[in-house]
Each structure stands twice: as C-alpha cells, then as structure tokens.
Amino acid sequence: MEQGIVHEIGTNRAAVPGRKSSARDKQESVVRADQLTPAVIDSLVADFLYAADAANTLSEGIKAAAEKAGIQATVLRKFITARAGEKFEEKKRDCAQLNLLFEEVGQ
C-alpha cells in the first residue's frame, strides 16, 4: 500500500488526502473532484493557452520595441513590469540609486 493513500474496503477507489487548508488547524480539505466538470477543465485549459499566447505576444512586442528604441529588451521588460505593477515608484528609486552608484563610485 502506497504511503498517503488509504484504500477503502470493498472498492477499487482510494481516498486521497486533499490539500492542506489555510486554517490554523491545518486539517486536510475534503476532495470534491466532481466540482471539476469537463466545462471547468475546458475553461481552465483555454485560459492557460490564452495566457501562454499573451506571454509570447508580450515578449515579441518587447523585443521589437526595444530594438527600434535601441535599448536592451531586458531593461524595457523591467520597466514595463514596474509600470504595470504597484511598485513603480520603488523601482524608479532603485534605478536612481543604482545610477548614482555608477556615476559617483564608478569602477
């Protein structure tokens, strides 16, 4: 018998421990596989494929824009990530400090 799997007597099904709950008691959740209907799975697969396509489109767009602007794609990606997120001012401050070090300290 595999560790972590409890076989029910008289059936071919196994009771498998669920994910740990986020509650303080850390009890295992009840697995309800019936909630994962074919429609839910199909929707999640479509979302995954959309996200993968969107990531590819973003990557290609960043590369093209960076090439036209004459800057490194990684630098543009970091700027876009900061601009789209909530940490723009924090990243801007980090860049200013890094620039200061390059200018004042140098090699």
Stockholm file with secondary structure:
# STOCKHOLM 1.0

chainA/1-107         MEQGIVHEIGTNRAAVPGRKSSARDKQESVVRADQLTPAVIDSLVADFLYAADAANTLSEGIKAAAEKAGIQATVLRKFITARAGEKFEEKKRDCAQLNLLFEEVGQ
#=GR chainA/1-107 SS CCTTCEECTTSSCEECCCCBCSSTTCCBCCCCGGGSCHHHHHHHHHHHHHHHHHHHHHHHHHHHHHHHHTSCHHHHHHHHHHHHSSCHHHHHHHHHHHHHHHHHTCC
#=GC SS_cons         CCTTCEECTTSSCEECCCCBCSSTTCCBCCCCGGGSCHHHHHHHHHHHHHHHHHHHHHHHHHHHHHHHHTSCHHHHHHHHHHHHSSCHHHHHHHHHHHHHHHHHTCC
//
